[in-house]
Structures are given as structure tokens and as C-alpha cells.
Amino acid sequence: MGDEHAVVYEIVADGVLTEGSRSTLRGMGLAASTRPDGSVVLRGEFAGLAELNDVIFSLEDLGLGLVSVRQIP
């Protein structure tokens, strides 16, 4: 991540962020926060769809369920 052609995406998930999942997400270059409604917001830069898919596919392993994905202009 951090490529000059990277695109920023916001991923919204449901579930609970543990210290372990926060650490894993930081290692993937993602910023993680929790909204007042309890949903988890992940934001990061992705050089391509393969990187984005890797994060999406890892959500289940982190105990999170995908709600939405959107590109941030």
C-alpha cells in the first residue's frame, strides 16, 4: 500500500474490534475506528483490486462482517 496509483477505500463492517484485530489491520496499512452505532470503519490505500480483495476476504477471520465498500475521491 502507499503506491502512487493507490486508491483510497472505506470499508464498513459489523463486529467488534479487538486489540488483535486492530493490530492486524494496522499491519495491513488500514486505519480502523468504531462509529457510535457500533459499525467498524476501515480506511486505507489500495494499489489494486487484489489488495482490496485480500482485506475483504480477511474480515471473516477477524470476526467482522462486510457491510459496504466505497471508493473515496
C-alpha positions in Angstrom: 0.0 0.0 0.0 1.1 3.6 -0.4 1.6 3.2 -4.2 1.5 6.5 -6.2 -1.5 5.0 -8.1 -3.3 3.8 -5.0 -7.0 4.5 -4.5 -8.4 5.1 -1.0 -11.4 2.9 0.0 -13.6 3.0 3.0 -14.8 -0.4 4.2 -17.7 -0.6 6.7 -18.1 -3.8 8.7 -20.0 -5.1 11.7 -18.5 -6.8 14.6 -16.1 -5.9 17.5 -12.6 -4.7 17.1 -10.2 -6.5 19.5 -6.7 -5.4 20.1 -5.6 -8.3 18.0 -7.8 -7.3 15.0 -6.7 -3.7 15.4 -3.1 -4.8 15.3 -3.7 -7.0 12.2 -5.5 -4.1 10.4 -2.7 -1.7 11.2 -0.2 -4.2 9.8 -2.3 -4.1 6.6 -2.0 -0.4 6.4 -5.6 0.3 7.5 -6.9 2.9 9.9 -9.8 1.4 12.0 -12.4 3.2 14.0 -15.8 2.4 15.5 -18.9 4.5 14.8 -21.4 5.4 17.6 -23.8 2.8 16.0 -21.1 0.1 16.6 -20.1 -0.4 13.0 -16.4 -0.6 12.2 -14.9 1.7 9.6 -11.7 0.8 7.9 -9.9 3.2 5.6 -6.8 2.6 3.5 -5.0 2.9 0.2 -5.0 0.0 -2.2 -2.8 -0.3 -5.3 -5.4 -2.6 -7.0 -8.4 -4.7 -6.5 -6.3 -7.7 -5.5 -5.2 -5.8 -2.3 -8.7 -4.7 -1.6 -10.0 -8.3 -2.0 -7.3 -9.6 0.4 -8.7 -7.3 3.1 -12.3 -8.1 2.3 -11.6 -11.8 2.5 -9.7 -11.4 5.8 -12.7 -9.7 7.5 -14.3 -13.0 8.4 -11.1 -14.3 10.0 -11.1 -11.1 12.2 -14.7 -11.7 13.3 -16.1 -8.9 11.1 -18.9 -8.9 8.6 -18.8 -6.8 5.4 -21.4 -4.1 5.2 -20.2 -1.9 2.4 -17.1 -0.8 0.4 -16.8 2.6 -1.3 -14.0 4.5 -3.1 -13.1 7.8 -1.5 -12.4 10.6 -4.1 
